């Protein structure tokens, strides 16, 4: 039945129209950084899924492209001639400011056409590449299929859904981390080794800490191999399997929580252009009156690097945790069976 009332555009289409207009009028120039998915969600008051759809639509139009190390930027070939502004652009709409920064980083090369049968390894490597540059929210079956040059349905022969895809992605990156057998001498050097290698893994793949859980661990081969290696590192100490698995999970949780903080900080720096050192300096300047008042002499005496060095904080947390576990091991060995 026909209706005289026109249905409003879906929210994502209205946001796409606003951003498109800013690009095509030159307000946002080629190479300038686009807002992240999270920024779009916050500034327009929409869900992350809607914001992800906005970025996908702009990318499909060729208005946005991905630069390694910078994320989404205005496409190098975006222009009014190539993309005429449609009636939905609404140039009079008051739009949020992006504070976009130029990021002239070499463009990411388009994937070569698939010339052989698609396999799970290709699927996982491509999904990991997307997540490494744009975050886990950017990984979808549709986006993955577009990168691979195949139809979305062909992906379901390799993974059942996005949950399985993410699980396999985590297992893939853990499988790239070599663990020596038997490893260094002594339980503590072994635990230090696996914790530091997992920490580096989290730094290389910032999305990874959000995809794992230490209470509901992913039962996939490569992650299970890491847990097995950690349990074996505690052989010969006379500890029960209950204590050993709790130590393995606690150590893993320490790494994941530290990696989450690192990922949040790197994302914040990319979005704002403000490093953690500069952020802390600004906070101290704002709180100068309080710190100079004498009310908080201990806080005023804290060196800046003590809180801005995330690698140092990780090493401190790891050392103090293992100090505590060493005390437990020593107490256990003194206690007669």
PyMOL commands that set and color helices and strands:
alter all, ss='L'
color gray80, all
select helices_A, chain A and resi 11-24+37-44+48-60+87-89+120-134+136-138+141-148+152-155+162-175+187-204+208-211+221-233+241-272+276-286+288-292+297-300+305-308+310-334
alter helices_A, ss='H'
color red, helices_A
select strands_A, chain A and resi 64-67+71-74
alter strands_A, ss='S'
color yellow, strands_A
deselect
rebuild
show_as cartoon
